[in-house]
């Protein structure tokens, strides 16, 4: 008798080195380490602004741009003060103006700038994004301002100024001076092109932040370089069947110097997360639907201090059963090695 292929099989998204087991019903994954900057505010009376002073004059026909990858999590903001994901302070005749990308929660960001009523932009904030603000003084009396998200133009406008105005790119920054919110903000792959077309980049792989050298803060907040993995797909589950299934992830007990989240998504829904903070706090996700001939996407998000003992092994299980029925439950093992 010929063996029957399983209705659900794993597929490799080619994010990390991955070995699929027999019948594609198990997986072993090696997560590549990299470093990023972690700015955190755990104090509703505290603040942190990560900043680099620039102090360059933006003359006619010159431009300035700043870009980095960012992800924000553990966000609470009862008084709606928001967090700056990216900002340029532009002084026009010594008057400060801010060109900013703000976050106030949910899946919306806000684009703001001088003379602009803030623009709302819908964005899936369960994953990281690349943000870029570019300012061009296209004529003596015009500033052309561009906002890019994931290398796509999200919005642009022109702000009129006096032709004789002195325009100074004063600083770039993230975080928030206003208090009452808390969050974790992760930044990587910084790339700045200044008014002289000189490019400065920082990926934090040295273990030191050499970019945000003018930061300031107060309270239970901080800025440090950590091992960090932005939320990424590490594995796919494909439903080869005509039936629909409910599926989830669970994890074995673990003690390690690490913070991690694992969750799954289909095209419309996201599960709750497995949560780890040195030990497993939440051991399984909620169930979501895996429809016929469809995918479920498995995500991970991991951070560890540079002093952590590596490698760390996560033993997970992918479990599924027919939708609206608990008669048969199938479990596939997943092993993830970090570091």
C-alpha positions as CSV (number, residue, x, y, z in Angstrom):
1,X,0.0,0.0,0.0
2,X,1.4,3.4,-1.0
3,X,1.7,6.0,1.9
4,X,-0.7,8.9,1.8
5,X,0.8,12.3,1.6
6,X,-0.1,14.6,4.6
7,X,-2.8,17.2,3.9
8,X,-0.5,20.0,5.2
9,X,3.2,20.3,4.3
10,X,5.9,22.7,5.4
11,X,7.6,24.9,2.8
12,X,10.8,26.8,3.1
13,X,10.4,30.6,2.7
14,X,14.2,30.9,2.2
15,X,14.6,33.3,5.1
16,X,17.0,31.2,7.1
17,X,18.9,27.9,6.5
18,X,16.1,25.3,6.8
19,X,16.0,21.5,6.6
20,X,12.6,19.9,6.0
21,X,12.1,16.4,7.3
22,X,10.3,13.4,5.7
23,X,7.1,14.2,3.9
24,X,7.8,17.9,4.7
25,X,6.2,17.3,8.1
26,X,9.0,18.6,10.3
27,X,11.6,21.4,10.1
28,X,15.0,22.4,11.5
29,X,15.9,26.1,11.2
30,X,19.0,28.0,11.9
31,X,18.3,31.7,12.6
32,X,21.1,34.0,11.6
33,X,22.3,36.5,14.2
34,X,22.5,40.2,13.6
35,X,22.6,43.3,15.8
36,X,20.3,46.3,16.1
37,X,19.8,49.3,18.3
38,X,17.2,48.9,21.1
39,X,15.7,52.1,22.5
40,X,13.2,51.4,25.2
41,X,10.9,53.4,27.5
42,X,9.6,51.4,30.5
43,X,8.6,54.5,32.5
44,X,5.4,56.5,32.0
45,X,7.2,59.4,33.6
46,X,10.4,58.9,31.5
47,X,11.5,59.8,28.0
48,X,14.2,58.9,25.5
49,X,15.1,60.6,22.2
50,X,17.8,59.0,20.1
51,X,19.3,61.8,18.1
52,X,22.2,62.8,15.8
53,X,23.0,66.5,15.4
54,X,23.7,67.5,11.7
55,X,23.8,71.3,11.5
56,X,24.1,71.5,7.7
57,X,22.8,74.3,5.6
58,X,20.3,73.2,2.9
59,X,21.1,75.4,-0.1
60,X,19.3,75.7,-3.4
61,X,19.6,72.4,-5.5
62,X,20.8,70.4,-2.5
63,X,19.1,67.6,-0.6
64,X,19.2,65.6,2.6
65,X,17.8,62.1,3.3
66,X,17.7,59.7,6.2
67,X,16.6,56.0,6.2
68,X,16.5,53.1,8.6
69,X,14.5,50.0,9.4
70,X,12.3,50.2,12.5
71,X,9.9,48.1,14.5
72,X,8.0,49.1,17.6
73,X,6.4,46.7,20.1
74,X,5.0,46.5,23.7
75,X,3.4,49.9,23.0
76,X,1.1,51.6,25.5
77,X,0.0,55.2,25.1
78,X,-3.0,56.1,27.3
79,X,-2.5,59.9,26.6
80,X,-1.8,59.6,22.9
81,X,1.6,61.3,22.9
82,X,2.9,59.0,20.2
83,X,6.4,57.9,19.2
84,X,8.6,59.3,16.5
85,X,9.7,56.5,14.2
86,X,11.7,58.9,12.2
87,X,12.2,62.7,12.1
88,X,14.3,65.5,10.7
89,X,14.4,68.8,12.5
90,X,14.7,71.6,9.9
91,X,15.3,75.1,11.2
92,X,14.1,77.8,8.8
93,X,15.4,81.2,9.7
94,X,16.2,79.8,13.2
95,X,12.6,78.6,13.6
96,X,12.4,74.8,14.2
97,X,10.2,72.7,12.0
98,X,9.8,68.9,12.1
99,X,9.3,66.5,9.3
100,X,8.2,63.3,10.9
101,X,6.7,59.8,10.8
102,X,4.7,59.2,14.0
103,X,3.1,56.1,15.5
104,X,0.1,56.3,17.8
105,X,-0.9,52.6,17.9
106,X,-2.7,50.1,15.7
107,X,-1.9,49.8,12.0
108,X,-1.7,53.4,11.1
109,X,1.3,55.8,10.9
110,X,1.1,59.6,10.5
111,X,3.2,61.7,8.2
112,X,3.7,65.3,9.3
113,X,5.7,68.3,8.3
114,X,5.6,72.2,8.1
115,X,2.4,73.4,6.5
116,X,1.0,69.9,6.3
117,X,-2.1,68.5,8.0
118,X,-0.9,65.1,9.2
119,X,-1.5,62.4,6.7
120,X,-2.7,59.0,7.8
121,X,-1.1,55.9,6.2
122,X,-2.3,52.4,6.8
123,X,0.6,49.9,7.5
124,X,0.9,46.5,9.0
125,X,2.8,47.3,12.2
126,X,3.2,43.6,13.2
127,X,6.4,43.6,11.0
128,X,9.3,45.9,10.5
129,X,9.4,48.6,7.8
130,X,12.0,50.7,6.1
131,X,11.3,54.4,6.6
132,X,12.9,57.3,4.6
133,X,12.4,61.0,4.7
134,X,14.0,63.1,1.9
135,X,14.1,66.9,1.7
136,X,15.1,68.7,-1.5
137,X,15.5,72.5,-1.8
138,X,14.4,72.4,-5.5
139,X,14.4,76.2,-5.8
140,X,15.4,79.0,-3.4
141,X,11.8,79.2,-2.3
142,X,10.6,75.6,-2.3
143,X,11.2,72.5,-0.1
144,X,10.1,69.3,-1.7
145,X,9.4,66.7,1.0
146,X,9.1,63.0,0.4
147,X,8.1,60.1,2.6
148,X,9.1,56.6,1.6
149,X,7.8,53.4,3.2
150,X,9.6,50.1,2.2
151,X,11.2,52.0,-0.7
152,X,7.9,53.1,-2.1
153,X,6.7,56.7,-2.2
154,X,4.0,57.1,0.4
155,X,3.4,60.9,0.1
156,X,5.1,64.1,-1.0
157,X,4.4,67.8,-1.0
158,X,6.0,71.1,-1.6
159,X,6.5,73.7,1.2
160,X,7.0,77.3,0.2
161,X,9.6,79.5,2.0
162,X,11.2,82.8,1.4
163,X,13.9,82.7,-1.2
164,X,16.3,84.4,1.1
165,X,15.6,81.9,4.0
166,X,18.4,80.1,5.7
167,X,17.5,76.4,6.0
168,X,19.5,74.2,8.3
169,X,19.1,70.5,8.8
170,X,19.5,70.5,12.5
171,X,19.1,66.8,13.5
172,X,17.6,63.4,12.9
173,X,15.9,61.5,15.7
174,X,13.5,58.9,17.0
175,X,11.7,58.2,20.3
176,X,9.7,60.8,22.2
177,X,10.4,63.6,24.6
178,X,6.8,63.7,25.9
179,X,6.1,61.3,28.7
180,X,3.3,58.8,29.6
181,X,3.9,56.1,27.0
182,X,6.0,52.9,27.0
183,X,7.5,51.0,24.2
184,X,10.4,49.0,22.7
185,X,11.8,50.5,19.5
186,X,14.3,48.6,17.3
187,X,16.4,50.3,14.6
188,X,18.8,48.9,12.1
189,X,20.5,49.6,8.7
190,X,20.8,53.4,9.1
191,X,21.7,55.3,6.0
192,X,22.1,59.1,5.8
193,X,22.9,61.1,2.7
194,X,23.9,64.6,3.8
195,X,23.8,67.9,1.9
196,X,27.2,67.2,0.5
197,X,26.1,63.8,-0.9
198,X,28.3,62.0,1.7
199,X,26.7,58.8,2.9
200,X,27.0,57.7,6.6
201,X,25.7,54.2,7.5
202,X,25.4,52.2,10.7
203,X,24.3,48.5,11.1
204,X,25.4,48.3,14.8
205,X,27.4,45.1,14.1
206,X,30.4,46.5,16.0
207,X,28.2,46.3,19.1
208,X,28.3,50.0,19.6
209,X,26.0,52.8,18.5
210,X,28.2,55.2,16.6
211,X,25.3,57.1,14.9
212,X,22.9,58.4,17.6
213,X,25.6,60.1,19.5
214,X,23.6,63.1,20.7
215,X,20.7,61.2,22.4
216,X,19.2,62.2,25.7
217,X,16.9,60.6,28.2
218,X,15.5,60.4,31.7
219,X,13.9,57.7,33.8
220,X,13.7,53.9,33.4
221,X,14.7,54.1,29.7
222,X,17.7,53.2,27.7
223,X,19.5,52.7,24.4
224,X,21.7,49.6,23.8
225,X,22.9,47.4,21.0
226,X,21.4,43.8,21.2
227,X,21.2,40.7,19.1
228,X,18.0,41.2,17.3
229,X,15.8,39.6,14.7
230,X,13.0,41.7,13.3
231,X,9.7,39.9,12.9
232,X,10.2,37.6,9.9
233,X,8.6,34.6,8.3
234,X,10.6,31.5,9.3
235,X,8.4,28.7,7.9
236,X,5.3,28.2,5.7
237,X,2.5,25.6,6.1
238,X,0.6,24.8,2.9
239,X,-2.8,23.1,2.9
240,X,-2.9,20.7,0.0
241,X,-6.4,19.5,0.9
242,X,-9.9,20.6,0.0
243,X,-10.8,20.8,3.7
244,X,-10.0,23.8,6.0
245,X,-8.0,23.3,9.2
246,X,-7.5,25.2,12.4
247,X,-3.8,25.5,13.4
248,X,-1.6,26.9,16.1
249,X,2.0,26.9,17.4
250,X,3.1,25.8,20.9
251,X,6.5,25.6,22.6
252,X,8.3,23.4,25.1
253,X,9.5,24.9,28.4
254,X,12.6,27.1,28.1
255,X,14.9,29.1,30.3
256,X,17.4,31.4,28.6
257,X,18.5,35.0,28.6
258,X,16.2,36.0,25.7
259,X,13.0,37.7,24.7
260,X,11.0,36.1,21.9
261,X,7.7,36.0,20.2
262,X,6.3,33.4,17.8
263,X,3.0,33.8,15.9
264,X,1.2,32.8,12.8
265,X,-0.8,34.7,10.1
266,X,-3.1,33.9,7.2
267,X,-4.0,36.5,4.7
268,X,-6.5,38.2,7.0
269,X,-5.8,37.3,10.6
270,X,-2.9,37.1,13.1
271,X,-2.8,34.7,16.0
272,X,-1.8,35.7,19.5
273,X,1.9,35.2,20.3
274,X,4.0,32.7,22.2
275,X,5.8,35.0,24.6
276,X,9.2,34.4,26.1
277,X,10.9,36.7,28.6
278,X,13.8,34.6,30.0
279,X,11.2,31.9,30.5
280,X,8.1,30.9,28.6
281,X,5.3,33.2,29.7
282,X,2.7,32.2,27.1
283,X,3.2,28.7,25.7
284,X,0.9,28.7,22.7
285,X,-0.7,30.9,20.1
286,X,-4.4,31.1,19.4
287,X,-5.8,29.1,16.5
288,X,-6.3,30.6,13.1
289,X,-7.8,29.2,9.9
290,X,-5.8,27.5,7.2
291,X,-8.1,27.3,4.2
292,X,-7.9,25.0,1.2
293,X,-4.9,25.5,-1.1
294,X,-3.7,28.3,1.2
295,X,-0.7,29.2,3.3
296,X,-0.2,30.0,7.0
297,X,2.9,32.1,7.6
298,X,5.0,31.5,10.8
299,X,6.8,34.5,12.3
300,X,9.5,34.9,14.9
301,X,10.9,38.0,16.7
302,X,13.9,37.5,18.9
303,X,16.2,39.7,21.0
304,X,19.0,38.8,23.3
305,X,21.7,40.9,25.1
306,X,25.2,40.7,23.7
307,X,26.1,38.8,27.0
308,X,23.7,36.0,26.3
309,X,24.9,32.4,26.2
310,X,24.4,31.1,22.7
311,X,23.2,29.1,20.8
312,X,19.6,28.8,22.2
313,X,17.3,26.1,20.9
314,X,13.5,26.5,20.7
315,X,11.4,23.3,20.4
316,X,8.1,24.2,18.9
317,X,5.1,22.2,17.6
318,X,2.8,23.0,14.8
319,X,-0.6,21.5,15.5
320,X,-3.7,21.3,13.3
321,X,-7.1,19.7,13.1
322,X,-10.1,19.9,10.8
323,X,-11.9,23.3,11.2
324,X,-14.8,23.1,13.6
325,X,-13.9,19.6,14.6
326,X,-11.5,18.2,17.3
327,X,-11.7,14.5,16.3
328,X,-8.2,14.3,14.8
329,X,-5.2,16.4,15.8
330,X,-1.8,16.3,14.1
331,X,1.4,17.7,15.4
332,X,4.6,18.5,13.5
333,X,7.9,19.3,15.3
334,X,9.9,22.4,14.6
335,X,13.4,23.0,16.0
336,X,14.9,26.5,15.8
337,X,18.5,27.3,16.7
338,X,19.3,30.9,17.5
339,X,23.0,31.7,17.2
